[in-house]
Amino acid sequence: MASLLYIKASPRGDRSHSITVAEAFVEAYKTAHPGDSVEVLDLFATDLPTFDGLALQAKYAILGGGQPSEEQREAWGAIEAIIARFTVADRYVLAVPMWNFGIPYRLKQYLDILIQPSYTFAYIPGEGYRGLVPGKPVLAVYSRGGEYGPGNPIETYDFQKPYLELALRFIGFEDIRSLVVEGTLMVGGDELERRRAAAIAEAREMAAAF
């Protein structure tokens, strides 16, 4: 039995295009893999630890080979729990809207917690960085109000998909799949519904072989 971690990075619920498509994928995944477990992590409903103060002091105490204080260890334990919840999964799907050309701040906070030396990546002298979360597939479902595809004059404004994929590759992911619903603020009515429906159909197809 495998486990799927479904990460929601939008606070808009049913009004979110990325969540709508991602949840179509999850439902099809459950049908195709009835023995697997699915865990949902809603980043806007989760009390993520702030990465400052005691947690930061604990990190640098550990990196320097020292012993964190009891308070620092407690703060670092909250970081470790978030990381463990992520790394224990076998497969991943993320619902990610574009905010100001990038990713939502709660997803950035989550990544800042996850990306830690000796937990999700390592530095090997003479070799460089090595991701420690290899061999797992991930699907990122992106939504954006504008259009940033190849050849578009504002293609270079897209810091959403490139950044997330860079972060995932850095910690070891190689099988990175994506679905993009874009132009959601530029079209409406039948055209918007057509784009959503096409993305939902593709998501359901992808779920069977995920």
Rosetta constraint file for C-alpha pairs under 8 A:
AtomPair CA 1 CA 35 HARMONIC 5.76 0.50
AtomPair CA 1 CA 36 HARMONIC 5.05 0.50
AtomPair CA 1 CA 37 HARMONIC 7.42 0.50
AtomPair CA 2 CA 35 HARMONIC 7.67 0.50
AtomPair CA 2 CA 36 HARMONIC 4.93 0.50
AtomPair CA 2 CA 37 HARMONIC 6.49 0.50
AtomPair CA 2 CA 89 HARMONIC 7.77 0.50
AtomPair CA 2 CA 90 HARMONIC 5.93 0.50
AtomPair CA 2 CA 91 HARMONIC 7.67 0.50
AtomPair CA 3 CA 36 HARMONIC 5.57 0.50
AtomPair CA 3 CA 37 HARMONIC 4.75 0.50
AtomPair CA 3 CA 38 HARMONIC 5.84 0.50
AtomPair CA 3 CA 39 HARMONIC 7.56 0.50
AtomPair CA 3 CA 89 HARMONIC 5.35 0.50
AtomPair CA 3 CA 90 HARMONIC 5.22 0.50
AtomPair CA 3 CA 91 HARMONIC 6.28 0.50
AtomPair CA 4 CA 36 HARMONIC 7.37 0.50
AtomPair CA 4 CA 37 HARMONIC 6.17 0.50
AtomPair CA 4 CA 38 HARMONIC 4.75 0.50
AtomPair CA 4 CA 39 HARMONIC 6.26 0.50
AtomPair CA 4 CA 89 HARMONIC 5.98 0.50
AtomPair CA 4 CA 90 HARMONIC 6.03 0.50
AtomPair CA 4 CA 91 HARMONIC 4.64 0.50
AtomPair CA 4 CA 92 HARMONIC 5.40 0.50
AtomPair CA 4 CA 93 HARMONIC 7.47 0.50
AtomPair CA 5 CA 38 HARMONIC 5.95 0.50
AtomPair CA 5 CA 39 HARMONIC 4.96 0.50
AtomPair CA 5 CA 40 HARMONIC 6.05 0.50
AtomPair CA 5 CA 41 HARMONIC 7.19 0.50
AtomPair CA 5 CA 86 HARMONIC 7.50 0.50
AtomPair CA 5 CA 89 HARMONIC 6.02 0.50
AtomPair CA 5 CA 90 HARMONIC 7.77 0.50
AtomPair CA 5 CA 91 HARMONIC 6.27 0.50
AtomPair CA 5 CA 92 HARMONIC 4.83 0.50
AtomPair CA 5 CA 93 HARMONIC 6.43 0.50
AtomPair CA 6 CA 26 HARMONIC 7.79 0.50
AtomPair CA 6 CA 38 HARMONIC 7.04 0.50
AtomPair CA 6 CA 39 HARMONIC 6.02 0.50
AtomPair CA 6 CA 40 HARMONIC 4.77 0.50
AtomPair CA 6 CA 41 HARMONIC 6.04 0.50
AtomPair CA 6 CA 92 HARMONIC 5.89 0.50
AtomPair CA 6 CA 93 HARMONIC 4.90 0.50
AtomPair CA 6 CA 94 HARMONIC 5.88 0.50
AtomPair CA 6 CA 95 HARMONIC 7.98 0.50
AtomPair CA 7 CA 40 HARMONIC 6.06 0.50
AtomPair CA 7 CA 41 HARMONIC 4.79 0.50
AtomPair CA 7 CA 42 HARMONIC 5.98 0.50
AtomPair CA 7 CA 43 HARMONIC 7.09 0.50
AtomPair CA 7 CA 92 HARMONIC 7.58 0.50
AtomPair CA 7 CA 93 HARMONIC 6.23 0.50
AtomPair CA 7 CA 94 HARMONIC 4.71 0.50
AtomPair CA 7 CA 95 HARMONIC 6.38 0.50
AtomPair CA 8 CA 19 HARMONIC 6.91 0.50
AtomPair CA 8 CA 40 HARMONIC 7.51 0.50
AtomPair CA 8 CA 41 HARMONIC 6.14 0.50
AtomPair CA 8 CA 42 HARMONIC 4.73 0.50
AtomPair CA 8 CA 43 HARMONIC 5.99 0.50
AtomPair CA 8 CA 44 HARMONIC 7.89 0.50
AtomPair CA 8 CA 94 HARMONIC 5.95 0.50
AtomPair CA 8 CA 95 HARMONIC 5.03 0.50
AtomPair CA 8 CA 96 HARMONIC 7.06 0.50
AtomPair CA 9 CA 42 HARMONIC 6.66 0.50
AtomPair CA 9 CA 43 HARMONIC 5.61 0.50
AtomPair CA 9 CA 44 HARMONIC 6.90 0.50
AtomPair CA 9 CA 94 HARMONIC 7.21 0.50
AtomPair CA 9 CA 95 HARMONIC 5.71 0.50
AtomPair CA 9 CA 96 HARMONIC 5.31 0.50
AtomPair CA 9 CA 97 HARMONIC 7.17 0.50
AtomPair CA 9 CA 104 HARMONIC 6.74 0.50
AtomPair CA 9 CA 106 HARMONIC 6.90 0.50
AtomPair CA 9 CA 107 HARMONIC 5.87 0.50
AtomPair CA 10 CA 16 HARMONIC 6.90 0.50
AtomPair CA 10 CA 18 HARMONIC 7.84 0.50
AtomPair CA 10 CA 19 HARMONIC 7.32 0.50
AtomPair CA 10 CA 43 HARMONIC 7.68 0.50
AtomPair CA 10 CA 44 HARMONIC 7.03 0.50
AtomPair CA 10 CA 95 HARMONIC 6.98 0.50
AtomPair CA 10 CA 96 HARMONIC 6.48 0.50
AtomPair CA 10 CA 97 HARMONIC 6.38 0.50
AtomPair CA 10 CA 104 HARMONIC 7.42 0.50
AtomPair CA 11 CA 16 HARMONIC 7.89 0.50
AtomPair CA 11 CA 44 HARMONIC 5.81 0.50
AtomPair CA 12 CA 16 HARMONIC 5.12 0.50
AtomPair CA 13 CA 19 HARMONIC 6.83 0.50
AtomPair CA 14 CA 19 HARMONIC 6.94 0.50
AtomPair CA 14 CA 20 HARMONIC 6.41 0.50
AtomPair CA 15 CA 20 HARMONIC 7.67 0.50
AtomPair CA 16 CA 20 HARMONIC 6.13 0.50
AtomPair CA 16 CA 97 HARMONIC 7.92 0.50
AtomPair CA 17 CA 21 HARMONIC 6.32 0.50
AtomPair CA 17 CA 97 HARMONIC 7.86 0.50
AtomPair CA 17 CA 143 HARMONIC 6.12 0.50
AtomPair CA 17 CA 181 HARMONIC 7.31 0.50
AtomPair CA 17 CA 196 HARMONIC 7.31 0.50
AtomPair CA 18 CA 22 HARMONIC 6.01 0.50
AtomPair CA 18 CA 95 HARMONIC 4.94 0.50
AtomPair CA 18 CA 96 HARMONIC 5.94 0.50
AtomPair CA 18 CA 97 HARMONIC 6.11 0.50
AtomPair CA 18 CA 141 HARMONIC 5.65 0.50
AtomPair CA 18 CA 142 HARMONIC 5.68 0.50
AtomPair CA 18 CA 143 HARMONIC 5.22 0.50
AtomPair CA 18 CA 181 HARMONIC 7.38 0.50
AtomPair CA 19 CA 23 HARMONIC 5.83 0.50
AtomPair CA 19 CA 95 HARMONIC 5.29 0.50
AtomPair CA 19 CA 96 HARMONIC 7.82 0.50
AtomPair CA 19 CA 141 HARMONIC 7.92 0.50
AtomPair CA 20 CA 24 HARMONIC 6.39 0.50
AtomPair CA 20 CA 200 HARMONIC 7.83 0.50
AtomPair CA 21 CA 25 HARMONIC 6.44 0.50
AtomPair CA 21 CA 141 HARMONIC 7.07 0.50
AtomPair CA 21 CA 196 HARMONIC 7.31 0.50
AtomPair CA 21 CA 199 HARMONIC 6.46 0.50
AtomPair CA 21 CA 200 HARMONIC 5.08 0.50
AtomPair CA 21 CA 203 HARMONIC 6.71 0.50
AtomPair CA 22 CA 26 HARMONIC 6.27 0.50
AtomPair CA 22 CA 93 HARMONIC 7.12 0.50
AtomPair CA 22 CA 94 HARMONIC 7.08 0.50
AtomPair CA 22 CA 95 HARMONIC 5.84 0.50
AtomPair CA 22 CA 141 HARMONIC 6.13 0.50
AtomPair CA 22 CA 200 HARMONIC 7.98 0.50
AtomPair CA 22 CA 203 HARMONIC 7.26 0.50
AtomPair CA 23 CA 27 HARMONIC 6.07 0.50
AtomPair CA 24 CA 28 HARMONIC 6.23 0.50
AtomPair CA 24 CA 200 HARMONIC 6.03 0.50
AtomPair CA 24 CA 203 HARMONIC 6.61 0.50
AtomPair CA 24 CA 204 HARMONIC 6.33 0.50
AtomPair CA 25 CA 29 HARMONIC 5.97 0.50
AtomPair CA 25 CA 200 HARMONIC 7.28 0.50
AtomPair CA 25 CA 203 HARMONIC 4.88 0.50
AtomPair CA 25 CA 204 HARMONIC 5.07 0.50
AtomPair CA 25 CA 206 HARMONIC 7.44 0.50
AtomPair CA 25 CA 207 HARMONIC 5.65 0.50
AtomPair CA 26 CA 30 HARMONIC 6.21 0.50
AtomPair CA 26 CA 207 HARMONIC 7.30 0.50
AtomPair CA 27 CA 31 HARMONIC 6.49 0.50
AtomPair CA 28 CA 32 HARMONIC 6.18 0.50
AtomPair CA 28 CA 204 HARMONIC 5.40 0.50
AtomPair CA 28 CA 207 HARMONIC 5.82 0.50
AtomPair CA 28 CA 208 HARMONIC 7.05 0.50
AtomPair CA 29 CA 33 HARMONIC 5.80 0.50
AtomPair CA 29 CA 34 HARMONIC 7.98 0.50
AtomPair CA 29 CA 204 HARMONIC 7.56 0.50
AtomPair CA 29 CA 207 HARMONIC 4.78 0.50
AtomPair CA 29 CA 208 HARMONIC 6.17 0.50
AtomPair CA 29 CA 210 HARMONIC 7.67 0.50
AtomPair CA 30 CA 34 HARMONIC 5.26 0.50
AtomPair CA 30 CA 36 HARMONIC 7.19 0.50
AtomPair CA 30 CA 38 HARMONIC 7.86 0.50
AtomPair CA 32 CA 207 HARMONIC 7.23 0.50
AtomPair CA 32 CA 208 HARMONIC 5.41 0.50
AtomPair CA 33 CA 208 HARMONIC 7.81 0.50
AtomPair CA 41 CA 46 HARMONIC 7.46 0.50
AtomPair CA 42 CA 46 HARMONIC 6.12 0.50
AtomPair CA 43 CA 47 HARMONIC 7.94 0.50
AtomPair CA 43 CA 48 HARMONIC 7.70 0.50
AtomPair CA 43 CA 106 HARMONIC 6.23 0.50
AtomPair CA 43 CA 107 HARMONIC 6.93 0.50
AtomPair CA 43 CA 110 HARMONIC 7.79 0.50
AtomPair CA 44 CA 106 HARMONIC 6.76 0.50
AtomPair CA 48 CA 109 HARMONIC 7.88 0.50
AtomPair CA 48 CA 110 HARMONIC 7.24 0.50
AtomPair CA 49 CA 78 HARMONIC 6.73 0.50
AtomPair CA 49 CA 79 HARMONIC 6.90 0.50
AtomPair CA 50 CA 55 HARMONIC 7.92 0.50
AtomPair CA 50 CA 109 HARMONIC 7.94 0.50
AtomPair CA 51 CA 55 HARMONIC 5.82 0.50
AtomPair CA 51 CA 56 HARMONIC 6.17 0.50
AtomPair CA 51 CA 112 HARMONIC 7.76 0.50
AtomPair CA 51 CA 113 HARMONIC 6.90 0.50
AtomPair CA 52 CA 56 HARMONIC 5.01 0.50
AtomPair CA 52 CA 57 HARMONIC 7.82 0.50
AtomPair CA 53 CA 57 HARMONIC 6.24 0.50
AtomPair CA 54 CA 58 HARMONIC 6.00 0.50
AtomPair CA 54 CA 71 HARMONIC 6.99 0.50
AtomPair CA 54 CA 72 HARMONIC 4.92 0.50
AtomPair CA 54 CA 75 HARMONIC 5.97 0.50
AtomPair CA 54 CA 76 HARMONIC 7.67 0.50
AtomPair CA 55 CA 59 HARMONIC 6.23 0.50
AtomPair CA 55 CA 72 HARMONIC 6.01 0.50
AtomPair CA 55 CA 73 HARMONIC 7.90 0.50
AtomPair CA 55 CA 75 HARMONIC 5.04 0.50
AtomPair CA 55 CA 76 HARMONIC 5.15 0.50
AtomPair CA 55 CA 79 HARMONIC 7.62 0.50
AtomPair CA 56 CA 60 HARMONIC 6.46 0.50
AtomPair CA 57 CA 61 HARMONIC 6.09 0.50
AtomPair CA 57 CA 68 HARMONIC 7.67 0.50
AtomPair CA 57 CA 72 HARMONIC 6.74 0.50
AtomPair CA 58 CA 62 HARMONIC 6.19 0.50
AtomPair CA 58 CA 68 HARMONIC 5.28 0.50
AtomPair CA 58 CA 69 HARMONIC 7.62 0.50
AtomPair CA 58 CA 72 HARMONIC 5.00 0.50
AtomPair CA 58 CA 73 HARMONIC 6.43 0.50
AtomPair CA 58 CA 75 HARMONIC 7.57 0.50
AtomPair CA 58 CA 76 HARMONIC 6.16 0.50
AtomPair CA 59 CA 63 HARMONIC 6.18 0.50
AtomPair CA 59 CA 76 HARMONIC 7.27 0.50
AtomPair CA 60 CA 64 HARMONIC 5.91 0.50
AtomPair CA 61 CA 65 HARMONIC 6.33 0.50
AtomPair CA 61 CA 66 HARMONIC 4.92 0.50
AtomPair CA 61 CA 67 HARMONIC 6.08 0.50
AtomPair CA 61 CA 68 HARMONIC 5.63 0.50
AtomPair CA 62 CA 66 HARMONIC 5.55 0.50
AtomPair CA 62 CA 67 HARMONIC 6.50 0.50
AtomPair CA 62 CA 68 HARMONIC 6.81 0.50
AtomPair CA 68 CA 72 HARMONIC 5.51 0.50
AtomPair CA 68 CA 73 HARMONIC 5.80 0.50
AtomPair CA 69 CA 73 HARMONIC 6.07 0.50
AtomPair CA 70 CA 74 HARMONIC 6.26 0.50
AtomPair CA 71 CA 75 HARMONIC 6.37 0.50
AtomPair CA 72 CA 76 HARMONIC 6.07 0.50
AtomPair CA 73 CA 77 HARMONIC 5.96 0.50
AtomPair CA 74 CA 78 HARMONIC 6.79 0.50
AtomPair CA 75 CA 79 HARMONIC 6.96 0.50
AtomPair CA 76 CA 80 HARMONIC 6.25 0.50
AtomPair CA 77 CA 81 HARMONIC 6.14 0.50
AtomPair CA 78 CA 82 HARMONIC 6.57 0.50
AtomPair CA 79 CA 83 HARMONIC 6.40 0.50
AtomPair CA 79 CA 113 HARMONIC 6.31 0.50
AtomPair CA 79 CA 114 HARMONIC 7.83 0.50
AtomPair CA 80 CA 84 HARMONIC 6.01 0.50
AtomPair CA 81 CA 85 HARMONIC 6.18 0.50
AtomPair CA 82 CA 86 HARMONIC 6.48 0.50
AtomPair CA 82 CA 113 HARMONIC 7.46 0.50
AtomPair CA 82 CA 114 HARMONIC 7.19 0.50
AtomPair CA 83 CA 87 HARMONIC 6.16 0.50
AtomPair CA 83 CA 113 HARMONIC 7.24 0.50
AtomPair CA 83 CA 114 HARMONIC 5.28 0.50
AtomPair CA 83 CA 119 HARMONIC 7.57 0.50
AtomPair CA 84 CA 88 HARMONIC 5.91 0.50
AtomPair CA 85 CA 89 HARMONIC 7.22 0.50
AtomPair CA 86 CA 114 HARMONIC 7.91 0.50
AtomPair CA 87 CA 133 HARMONIC 6.80 0.50
AtomPair CA 90 CA 136 HARMONIC 6.02 0.50
AtomPair CA 90 CA 137 HARMONIC 7.72 0.50
AtomPair CA 91 CA 136 HARMONIC 5.80 0.50
AtomPair CA 91 CA 137 HARMONIC 5.41 0.50
AtomPair CA 91 CA 138 HARMONIC 5.96 0.50
AtomPair CA 92 CA 136 HARMONIC 7.95 0.50
AtomPair CA 92 CA 137 HARMONIC 6.54 0.50
AtomPair CA 92 CA 138 HARMONIC 4.58 0.50
AtomPair CA 92 CA 139 HARMONIC 6.27 0.50
AtomPair CA 93 CA 138 HARMONIC 5.61 0.50
AtomPair CA 93 CA 139 HARMONIC 4.64 0.50
AtomPair CA 93 CA 140 HARMONIC 5.70 0.50
AtomPair CA 93 CA 141 HARMONIC 7.47 0.50
AtomPair CA 94 CA 138 HARMONIC 7.83 0.50
AtomPair CA 94 CA 139 HARMONIC 6.33 0.50
AtomPair CA 94 CA 140 HARMONIC 4.73 0.50
AtomPair CA 94 CA 141 HARMONIC 5.95 0.50
AtomPair CA 95 CA 140 HARMONIC 6.23 0.50
AtomPair CA 95 CA 141 HARMONIC 4.97 0.50
AtomPair CA 95 CA 142 HARMONIC 6.36 0.50
AtomPair CA 96 CA 103 HARMONIC 6.90 0.50
AtomPair CA 96 CA 104 HARMONIC 7.62 0.50
AtomPair CA 96 CA 140 HARMONIC 6.94 0.50
AtomPair CA 96 CA 141 HARMONIC 5.93 0.50
AtomPair CA 96 CA 142 HARMONIC 4.91 0.50
AtomPair CA 96 CA 143 HARMONIC 6.50 0.50
AtomPair CA 97 CA 103 HARMONIC 6.67 0.50
AtomPair CA 97 CA 104 HARMONIC 7.08 0.50
AtomPair CA 97 CA 142 HARMONIC 5.54 0.50
AtomPair CA 97 CA 143 HARMONIC 4.67 0.50
AtomPair CA 97 CA 144 HARMONIC 5.93 0.50
AtomPair CA 98 CA 102 HARMONIC 5.46 0.50
AtomPair CA 98 CA 103 HARMONIC 5.36 0.50
AtomPair CA 98 CA 104 HARMONIC 6.87 0.50
AtomPair CA 98 CA 142 HARMONIC 7.21 0.50
AtomPair CA 98 CA 143 HARMONIC 6.15 0.50
AtomPair CA 98 CA 144 HARMONIC 5.03 0.50
AtomPair CA 98 CA 145 HARMONIC 7.61 0.50
AtomPair CA 98 CA 160 HARMONIC 6.01 0.50
AtomPair CA 99 CA 103 HARMONIC 5.50 0.50
AtomPair CA 99 CA 104 HARMONIC 5.55 0.50
AtomPair CA 99 CA 144 HARMONIC 7.97 0.50
AtomPair CA 99 CA 160 HARMONIC 8.00 0.50
AtomPair CA 101 CA 157 HARMONIC 6.05 0.50
AtomPair CA 101 CA 158 HARMONIC 5.41 0.50
AtomPair CA 101 CA 159 HARMONIC 5.48 0.50
AtomPair CA 101 CA 160 HARMONIC 6.05 0.50
AtomPair CA 102 CA 158 HARMONIC 6.76 0.50
AtomPair CA 102 CA 159 HARMONIC 4.63 0.50
AtomPair CA 102 CA 160 HARMONIC 4.04 0.50
AtomPair CA 102 CA 161 HARMONIC 7.84 0.50
AtomPair CA 102 CA 163 HARMONIC 7.74 0.50
AtomPair CA 103 CA 107 HARMONIC 6.63 0.50
AtomPair CA 103 CA 108 HARMONIC 6.78 0.50
AtomPair CA 103 CA 159 HARMONIC 7.52 0.50
AtomPair CA 103 CA 160 HARMONIC 5.14 0.50
AtomPair CA 103 CA 164 HARMONIC 7.80 0.50
AtomPair CA 104 CA 108 HARMONIC 6.53 0.50
AtomPair CA 105 CA 109 HARMONIC 6.13 0.50
AtomPair CA 106 CA 110 HARMONIC 6.17 0.50
AtomPair CA 107 CA 111 HARMONIC 6.19 0.50
AtomPair CA 108 CA 112 HARMONIC 6.15 0.50
AtomPair CA 109 CA 113 HARMONIC 6.37 0.50
AtomPair CA 110 CA 114 HARMONIC 6.26 0.50
AtomPair CA 111 CA 115 HARMONIC 5.93 0.50
AtomPair CA 111 CA 167 HARMONIC 7.77 0.50
AtomPair CA 112 CA 116 HARMONIC 7.85 0.50
AtomPair CA 114 CA 120 HARMONIC 6.96 0.50
AtomPair CA 115 CA 119 HARMONIC 7.52 0.50
AtomPair CA 115 CA 120 HARMONIC 5.78 0.50
AtomPair CA 115 CA 121 HARMONIC 7.02 0.50
AtomPair CA 115 CA 171 HARMONIC 7.08 0.50
AtomPair CA 116 CA 120 HARMONIC 5.74 0.50
AtomPair CA 116 CA 121 HARMONIC 6.48 0.50
AtomPair CA 117 CA 121 HARMONIC 5.14 0.50
AtomPair CA 117 CA 122 HARMONIC 5.40 0.50
AtomPair CA 117 CA 123 HARMONIC 7.72 0.50
AtomPair CA 118 CA 122 HARMONIC 5.30 0.50
AtomPair CA 118 CA 132 HARMONIC 7.85 0.50
AtomPair CA 119 CA 132 HARMONIC 6.96 0.50
AtomPair CA 120 CA 131 HARMONIC 6.05 0.50
AtomPair CA 120 CA 132 HARMONIC 4.71 0.50
AtomPair CA 120 CA 133 HARMONIC 5.96 0.50
AtomPair CA 120 CA 171 HARMONIC 5.37 0.50
AtomPair CA 120 CA 172 HARMONIC 7.79 0.50
AtomPair CA 121 CA 129 HARMONIC 6.89 0.50
AtomPair CA 121 CA 130 HARMONIC 5.57 0.50
AtomPair CA 121 CA 131 HARMONIC 4.33 0.50
AtomPair CA 121 CA 132 HARMONIC 4.89 0.50
AtomPair CA 121 CA 133 HARMONIC 7.67 0.50
AtomPair CA 121 CA 170 HARMONIC 7.27 0.50
AtomPair CA 121 CA 171 HARMONIC 5.27 0.50
AtomPair CA 121 CA 172 HARMONIC 7.52 0.50
AtomPair CA 122 CA 129 HARMONIC 5.69 0.50
AtomPair CA 122 CA 130 HARMONIC 5.24 0.50
AtomPair CA 122 CA 131 HARMONIC 6.46 0.50
AtomPair CA 122 CA 132 HARMONIC 6.99 0.50
AtomPair CA 123 CA 127 HARMONIC 7.72 0.50
AtomPair CA 123 CA 128 HARMONIC 5.41 0.50
AtomPair CA 123 CA 129 HARMONIC 4.43 0.50
AtomPair CA 123 CA 130 HARMONIC 6.17 0.50
AtomPair CA 124 CA 128 HARMONIC 5.09 0.50
AtomPair CA 124 CA 129 HARMONIC 6.09 0.50
AtomPair CA 124 CA 130 HARMONIC 7.08 0.50
AtomPair CA 129 CA 170 HARMONIC 7.70 0.50
AtomPair CA 130 CA 170 HARMONIC 7.24 0.50
AtomPair CA 130 CA 171 HARMONIC 7.09 0.50
AtomPair CA 130 CA 172 HARMONIC 6.90 0.50
AtomPair CA 131 CA 169 HARMONIC 7.33 0.50
AtomPair CA 131 CA 170 HARMONIC 5.59 0.50
AtomPair CA 131 CA 171 HARMONIC 3.80 0.50
AtomPair CA 131 CA 172 HARMONIC 3.73 0.50
AtomPair CA 131 CA 173 HARMONIC 7.50 0.50
AtomPair CA 132 CA 171 HARMONIC 5.74 0.50
AtomPair CA 132 CA 172 HARMONIC 5.53 0.50
AtomPair CA 133 CA 171 HARMONIC 5.70 0.50
AtomPair CA 133 CA 172 HARMONIC 4.74 0.50
AtomPair CA 133 CA 173 HARMONIC 6.42 0.50
AtomPair CA 134 CA 171 HARMONIC 7.54 0.50
AtomPair CA 134 CA 172 HARMONIC 4.45 0.50
AtomPair CA 134 CA 173 HARMONIC 5.30 0.50
AtomPair CA 134 CA 174 HARMONIC 7.15 0.50
AtomPair CA 135 CA 172 HARMONIC 7.59 0.50
AtomPair CA 135 CA 173 HARMONIC 6.63 0.50
AtomPair CA 135 CA 174 HARMONIC 7.04 0.50
AtomPair CA 135 CA 175 HARMONIC 7.43 0.50
AtomPair CA 136 CA 173 HARMONIC 6.39 0.50
AtomPair CA 136 CA 174 HARMONIC 7.61 0.50
AtomPair CA 136 CA 175 HARMONIC 6.64 0.50
AtomPair CA 137 CA 173 HARMONIC 7.16 0.50
AtomPair CA 137 CA 174 HARMONIC 7.46 0.50
AtomPair CA 137 CA 175 HARMONIC 4.82 0.50
AtomPair CA 137 CA 176 HARMONIC 6.09 0.50
AtomPair CA 137 CA 177 HARMONIC 7.60 0.50
AtomPair CA 137 CA 210 HARMONIC 7.47 0.50
AtomPair CA 138 CA 173 HARMONIC 7.67 0.50
AtomPair CA 138 CA 175 HARMONIC 6.41 0.50
AtomPair CA 138 CA 176 HARMONIC 5.13 0.50
AtomPair CA 138 CA 177 HARMONIC 6.08 0.50
AtomPair CA 139 CA 176 HARMONIC 6.07 0.50
AtomPair CA 139 CA 177 HARMONIC 4.62 0.50
AtomPair CA 139 CA 178 HARMONIC 5.36 0.50
AtomPair CA 139 CA 179 HARMONIC 7.61 0.50
AtomPair CA 140 CA 176 HARMONIC 7.63 0.50
AtomPair CA 140 CA 177 HARMONIC 6.34 0.50
AtomPair CA 140 CA 178 HARMONIC 4.83 0.50
AtomPair CA 140 CA 179 HARMONIC 6.46 0.50
AtomPair CA 141 CA 178 HARMONIC 5.76 0.50
AtomPair CA 141 CA 179 HARMONIC 4.78 0.50
AtomPair CA 141 CA 180 HARMONIC 5.96 0.50
AtomPair CA 141 CA 181 HARMONIC 7.85 0.50
AtomPair CA 142 CA 161 HARMONIC 7.38 0.50
AtomPair CA 142 CA 178 HARMONIC 7.38 0.50
AtomPair CA 142 CA 179 HARMONIC 6.08 0.50
AtomPair CA 142 CA 180 HARMONIC 4.70 0.50
AtomPair CA 142 CA 181 HARMONIC 6.16 0.50
AtomPair CA 142 CA 182 HARMONIC 7.91 0.50
AtomPair CA 143 CA 180 HARMONIC 5.77 0.50
AtomPair CA 143 CA 181 HARMONIC 4.68 0.50
AtomPair CA 143 CA 182 HARMONIC 5.48 0.50
AtomPair CA 143 CA 184 HARMONIC 7.63 0.50
AtomPair CA 144 CA 180 HARMONIC 7.94 0.50
AtomPair CA 144 CA 181 HARMONIC 6.53 0.50
AtomPair CA 144 CA 182 HARMONIC 4.72 0.50
AtomPair CA 144 CA 183 HARMONIC 6.25 0.50
AtomPair CA 144 CA 184 HARMONIC 6.34 0.50
AtomPair CA 144 CA 185 HARMONIC 7.93 0.50
AtomPair CA 145 CA 182 HARMONIC 5.77 0.50
AtomPair CA 145 CA 183 HARMONIC 4.68 0.50
AtomPair CA 145 CA 184 HARMONIC 4.43 0.50
AtomPair CA 145 CA 185 HARMONIC 4.43 0.50
AtomPair CA 145 CA 186 HARMONIC 6.60 0.50
AtomPair CA 146 CA 182 HARMONIC 5.96 0.50
AtomPair CA 146 CA 183 HARMONIC 4.33 0.50
AtomPair CA 146 CA 184 HARMONIC 6.70 0.50
AtomPair CA 146 CA 185 HARMONIC 6.44 0.50
AtomPair CA 146 CA 186 HARMONIC 6.45 0.50
AtomPair CA 147 CA 152 HARMONIC 7.27 0.50
AtomPair CA 147 CA 154 HARMONIC 7.84 0.50
AtomPair CA 147 CA 155 HARMONIC 7.78 0.50
AtomPair CA 147 CA 182 HARMONIC 5.54 0.50
AtomPair CA 147 CA 183 HARMONIC 5.01 0.50
AtomPair CA 148 CA 152 HARMONIC 5.74 0.50
AtomPair CA 148 CA 153 HARMONIC 7.83 0.50
AtomPair CA 148 CA 154 HARMONIC 5.87 0.50
AtomPair CA 148 CA 155 HARMONIC 4.34 0.50
AtomPair CA 148 CA 156 HARMONIC 7.56 0.50
AtomPair CA 148 CA 157 HARMONIC 7.28 0.50
AtomPair CA 148 CA 158 HARMONIC 6.36 0.50
AtomPair CA 148 CA 182 HARMONIC 7.82 0.50
AtomPair CA 149 CA 155 HARMONIC 5.81 0.50
AtomPair CA 150 CA 155 HARMONIC 6.29 0.50
AtomPair CA 151 CA 155 HARMONIC 6.76 0.50
AtomPair CA 154 CA 158 HARMONIC 7.66 0.50
AtomPair CA 158 CA 162 HARMONIC 7.15 0.50
AtomPair CA 159 CA 163 HARMONIC 5.60 0.50
AtomPair CA 160 CA 164 HARMONIC 6.31 0.50
AtomPair CA 161 CA 165 HARMONIC 6.09 0.50
AtomPair CA 162 CA 166 HARMONIC 6.07 0.50
AtomPair CA 163 CA 167 HARMONIC 6.23 0.50
AtomPair CA 164 CA 168 HARMONIC 6.19 0.50
AtomPair CA 165 CA 169 HARMONIC 6.05 0.50
AtomPair CA 165 CA 176 HARMONIC 7.36 0.50
AtomPair CA 166 CA 170 HARMONIC 6.05 0.50
AtomPair CA 167 CA 171 HARMONIC 6.67 0.50
AtomPair CA 168 CA 172 HARMONIC 6.56 0.50
AtomPair CA 168 CA 173 HARMONIC 5.42 0.50
AtomPair CA 169 CA 173 HARMONIC 4.67 0.50
AtomPair CA 169 CA 174 HARMONIC 6.08 0.50
AtomPair CA 179 CA 199 HARMONIC 6.90 0.50
AtomPair CA 179 CA 203 HARMONIC 7.52 0.50
AtomPair CA 180 CA 199 HARMONIC 7.43 0.50
AtomPair CA 181 CA 195 HARMONIC 6.74 0.50
AtomPair CA 181 CA 196 HARMONIC 6.73 0.50
AtomPair CA 181 CA 199 HARMONIC 6.73 0.50
AtomPair CA 183 CA 187 HARMONIC 6.20 0.50
AtomPair CA 184 CA 188 HARMONIC 7.17 0.50
AtomPair CA 184 CA 192 HARMONIC 6.37 0.50
AtomPair CA 187 CA 191 HARMONIC 6.25 0.50
AtomPair CA 187 CA 192 HARMONIC 5.71 0.50
AtomPair CA 188 CA 192 HARMONIC 4.84 0.50
AtomPair CA 188 CA 193 HARMONIC 7.56 0.50
AtomPair CA 189 CA 193 HARMONIC 6.36 0.50
AtomPair CA 190 CA 194 HARMONIC 5.99 0.50
AtomPair CA 191 CA 195 HARMONIC 6.29 0.50
AtomPair CA 192 CA 196 HARMONIC 6.27 0.50
AtomPair CA 193 CA 197 HARMONIC 5.96 0.50
AtomPair CA 194 CA 198 HARMONIC 6.09 0.50
AtomPair CA 195 CA 199 HARMONIC 6.26 0.50
AtomPair CA 196 CA 200 HARMONIC 6.10 0.50
AtomPair CA 197 CA 201 HARMONIC 6.11 0.50
AtomPair CA 198 CA 202 HARMONIC 6.23 0.50
AtomPair CA 199 CA 203 HARMONIC 6.04 0.50
AtomPair CA 200 CA 204 HARMONIC 6.24 0.50
AtomPair CA 201 CA 205 HARMONIC 6.40 0.50
AtomPair CA 202 CA 206 HARMONIC 6.19 0.50
AtomPair CA 203 CA 207 HARMONIC 6.23 0.50
AtomPair CA 204 CA 208 HARMONIC 7.02 0.50
AtomPair CA 205 CA 209 HARMONIC 7.64 0.50
AtomPair CA 206 CA 210 HARMONIC 6.18 0.50
